[in-house]
Amino acid sequence: MKRLVVAALAVVSLAAPASAQGTSPKELERRVIERRAVEAAIWSMPVVNYDLMLQEMLTKTPGKVNQVIYWGHPLDWRNQTLTPNPDTLYFMAFMNTKDVGPIVIEVPPAGSDGSLNANIVNIWQQPLEDAGLLGVDKGQGSKFVMLPPDYADKVPDGYVGLQPETHGSYALFRANLASHAEADVARSIAYGKRIRIYPLAQAASPPATVFTDVKDILFDSTIRYDRSFYEGLNRIVQSEPWLDRDRAMIDPLRTLGIEKGKPFAPGDAAGQALDAGIRETHMLLEARYDAGLPTFFEGTHWTFPTSPELIQAASAGFNDPDHYPVDARGLTYTYGYIGIKRLGSGQFYLINIKDKDGENYDGAKTYRLTVPPNVPVEQYWSVTAYDRETHALIRNVGRASRASNAAEVQRNADGSVDIYFGPKAPAGKEANWVPTDPQRGFELMFRAYGPKKEFFDKAWRLPDVAKVN
């Protein structure tokens, strides 16, 4: 009998109103907002990431939607996008079909005058197609047409139709560089300006594509872990249709004050809960990142650029009804952007956040990476240092990377290359040195453009990075 009484009391306790347990309805509501703010931030990370880039273009540059912005020299620290490549030339286009209908993207054929690697995505950074030398067109050039979400007509002959399911989309074009020499940079810019973007309705007489050089503008799209994160999410909710797979988020977002057709104006209490939620999101995702991604070269700290399950799901358009790796996607878009349809065909990336001893990189210390000879790539390889906290290029340094297409890089007698990272160049190693900020930590990314089979078979192996005594 005593046991029954105890059990009954426990049931009564569990069923009692929250106020009877010392938790007020107001406190419960705050907790709900914080929890949902965390889940909403993880789920929406790629689209807020996209919105940050779009807003930088619209507010910091003369560039406009359905035009092209580009960086008229290899990227320097003024480009504060997430883990960009400073050994190529970037052309970026944000497109929107809402007012003008289908949008054409003409990719020029590769030739002696240049080539590019391009990726086209929707606003969720879901890959739609890869183009260029190692893309679907294999360097032959192509005409893609971005179709509105409700477009049901036949795709015109001569075009490859891409339907993002959103009004907005964007494309990143990387014009390949033979070297960083001024003549090669000028040649790659001229080639990149052969890209064409215009409404399909004007295809009979296309207007000239507008190109805006933004190389001298501080373009900062690093993730903001404050209340403004949800302002960006609200912009997307107001301007874009819901994808069927994400409709379960409609009600949780309404709890946060984000609802289609209504203004986003959280009060003080709700705003504080949002602030707490995005701070917790930051801590959670940073802890997951620091724990490490899956290892690529066993026994080293070189990892896949993201979870292999995300690579598979994204390349398949997230169409598996039983698989939707939102957590892995959210983490990935805290440190990178763009989606690649066939990761490994045109380019592949490796991330390294720990040295040989398993310690975080210290910008006040010096490290050496020895890249073995005969790297199995068709184009080039590079290694870049990024700020560990922001995942952007390290601010106020002269260069961010060293690459095989940099003619001045010194090679050892066996063809290997020693790359140094630190606040000062070791004597006689200036050409192979990547500067770091002694006040900040850093991380590394190794890029393989046109990776060959031997790269993925691990017949060639990249060693760990070691401290220099």
Beta strands, then each sheet from edge to edge (+ up, - down):
strand 1: 68-70
strand 2: 79-80
strand 3: 89-96
strand 4: 103-107
strand 5: 116-122
strand 6: 127-132
strand 7: 142-146
strand 8: 160-162
strand 9: 168-175
strand 10: 196-199
strand 11: 211-213
strand 12: 219-220
strand 13: 347-352
strand 14: 361-362
strand 15: 367-371
strand 16: 377-387
strand 17: 401-403
strand 18: 417-422
strand 19: 433-435
strand 20: 441-451
strand 21: 466-467
sheet 1: 6+ 5- 9+ 3- 1+ 11+
sheet 2: 2+ 12+
sheet 3: 8+ 7+ 4- 10+
sheet 4: 13+ 20- 14+
sheet 5: 13+ 20- 16+ 17-
sheet 6: 19+ 18+ 15- 21+
end
